[in-house]
Amino acid sequence: MSQPDAVPQVPIQNQSAPPVAYKEQPISRLARIIEQASRFAGDAHGLDNGERAALARLDPDGELRPHQIAALSRALIYAELEPDTWKPETWQRWALIAHGMALAGHDASQNFGQQLSKADVAESRVTKLLTARGDAFRQLLPRLLRLLASKGVSPNWHELGGLIINQDRDEHRAEDIRLKIAGRFFSAEANK
């Protein structure tokens, strides 16, 4: 099962060695593929408008329709993930990530806590999201993403995706991500 790395590994480079090429993280690849329009049928560098619309309309908790499964599968495969070996819960997690990217985009220039503050998301809403688990979290997140999109703020999926991937699976890591998001949100709020 492929997993996104939360922190890119920076290799130590030998002075006489050729430059090291950095491999793009799965979250970044998926965001790029979802955001970039395809240039021709079968383009592995982007999705067409119908596929992006299918991802934006899918319900990660509900039953996926064939065209939504096709769009999600294409995006995941183009992002060099290997969904053919995934369990249903892994599909659900990545469906939520792809759905969120189709709704609100991706912006890695700021951290997610700062983005929540920039979008003037209420403290109570941030607290509710960060304390929610399981179904409650999956129901709150798309609403928050629609709010961010309406304010013209795209979330940082490196943090948010890490939370989705680790929630209810690796709670120690998920809690670390939640605390970082909360700390950065409240810090940004205090600096306003």
GILIN-V823976 format. One line per field, one symbol per residue. ss: DSSP state (H for helix, E for strand, C for the rest). psi: psi as a letter, one per 20 degrees, with the letter a starting at -180 (. if undefined). burial: + if it has 9 or more other ideal C-beta (glycine too) atoms within 8 Angstrom, else -. A space follows every 10 residues. Layout:
# GILIN-V823976
ss=???
psi=???
burial=???
This chain:
# GILIN-V823976
ss=CCCCCCCCCC CCCCCCCCCC CCCCCHHHHH HHHHHCECCC CCCCCCECHH HHHHHHHCCC CCCCCHHHHH HHHHHHHHCC CCHHHCCHHH HHHHHHHHHH HHHHCCCCCC CHHHHHHHCC CCHHHHHHHH HCCHHHHHHH HHHHHHHHHH CCCCCCHHHH HHHHHHCCCC HHHHHHHHHH HHHHHHHHHH CC
psi=ppqqphpqpo qppphiqqqp ppppqhgggg ggghhpqqhr pjpjjrqrhh ghhghhiqoh iappqghggg ggggggghjk rmiijqrhhg ggghgggggh hhgiapojhr rhghhgghjk pqhhgggggi iqqchgghhh ghgghhgghh jkppqoiggg hhgghipjgn hggghggghg ggghghghgh i.
burial=---+------ ---------- ----++++++ ++++++-+-- ----++++-- ++++++-+-+ ---+---+++ +++++++++- +-+--+---+ ++++++++++ +++++++--+ +++++++++- +---++++++ -+----++++ ++-++++++- +-++++++++ +++++++--- +-++--++-+ +++++++++- --
